[in-house]
Amino acid sequence: MSKATRNILEAGRLEARVIRNYRDKLVLVAGTMGLILFLGWPARAQETGASLFKAKCAMCHGPDGAGKTTMGQTLKIPDLHSEDVQKRSDAELTQIVTKGKNKMAAYEGKLSKEQIAQMVGFVRDLAKKH
């Protein structure tokens, strides 16, 4: 085998090694980012339900969901811990948040379906804390 042929083969092996190193680093970075996102998702989802409730609902329903606010008492808003509210299905609660009810504003188009589901989950959690 000539020296030129050996040099070409060696260059090809070197190029293949460089490509494998880049690929391995890319896989490692992508895997690490995926793991970070996966592990952070449940906490972020819970926090989102609580923060959405605080931003959108607490002014009427109160921070604890009891409805003991000026607006809540004026509009006779039910306590979200009550059996009457908690016996409703998730689909019913989702419908109420989505379409509104009585004087309650509809959040369709203002919140995503995922955010509405998080709010319903938060309402369920309120009952467990009461």
N, C-alpha and C positions, 0 to 999 in steps of 0.2 A: 504494500500500500504506500502510495506516495505521501510525501510530507503535506502537500496541498490537500489531499483527501482527508488526512488525519486532522488537519486544521479545520476543515469544513465540518467533520463529524464532531469535533470538540466544541465548535461554536454552536452547533445544533443542540448538543447536550446542555451546554451552558444556558442557552435560550430557554430550553424546556424547564430547567431548574428554576430560572427566574420567574417563568410563568406559573409554575407550581407554588412558589413562595407567595406571589401576589394572590393567587387563588386561595391559599390557605389563610392568609391574613384577612381576605375579604369574608370568608366563611366565619372566621373567628369574630370579626366585628359585627357581622349580621346576627350571629347567634347571641352575642352579648347584648346587643340592642333589643332583640326579641325577648330575651329573658328579663331584661329591665322593664320592658313594657308589660309583659305578662305578670310579673310580680307586683307591679304598681297599679294594675287595673282595678282589683277589688276595692282597695282603699280609695282610689279616685272616684269610683262609682258611688260609694257610700258618701263621701264628702260632697259629691255633686248633688245627690238627693237632698242632703241637709242644707247646702248652700242655696240650691234652687228654692227650697221651701222658705228659707229665711228671706230671700230676695223677692219672691213672688206671692207668698201666702201669709207670712207671719204678721203682716200689718193688719189683717182681718182675723185670721185664725189664732194669732198669738204665737210666740216662739215655742210654746209647748203644745200647741194644737187644741187647747181647751176652748178657744173662742172667746176668752174673757178680755176682749179689747173693746174700746168704744164702738168701733165699727161692727165688731162681732156681736155685741149685745144689741145694737140698733137693728141689725139685720137678722137677729136670732139664728146666728150661725151655730150649727151643732158642734159639740165637742168631738173631735176626731178620735178620741179614745173610746167614745161611747159604743155600746153594743150595736146600736142602730147603724152606725157608720162601719164598724168593723165586720159586721155580718155580710156586708155587700161583697160581691165578688170583685176580683181585680179588674175584670172587664167593665163592671159597673163604675168603679172608681176611675178607671181610665177614661171612660165615656164622659164622666162629670168634669174631669180636668180638661179633656179635649174640647168638649162642646160647651162647657159652662152649665150652670144650673141656677135658676132664679136670678139673683143679682150678681152671682159669681161670673167673672169674665171667662171666656173660652180661651184656651191656650193653644188651640190648633193653629199652626203656622208661626207661633211665637216660640214654641218649644218643639224639639224633635220627639219622635215616638220613644226613643231611648230615654230622653230626659223625663218624659211623662211617666214612663215605667219606673224610673228612679224615684220620682215623687211619690208614686203609689207605694213603692217599697218603703219609703221613709214614713209614710202614714202608717203602714203596718208596724214599723219599728217603734213609732210613738206609743202604740197601744202596749207594747211589751215593756216599755219603760215606765208606764203609769201604774 
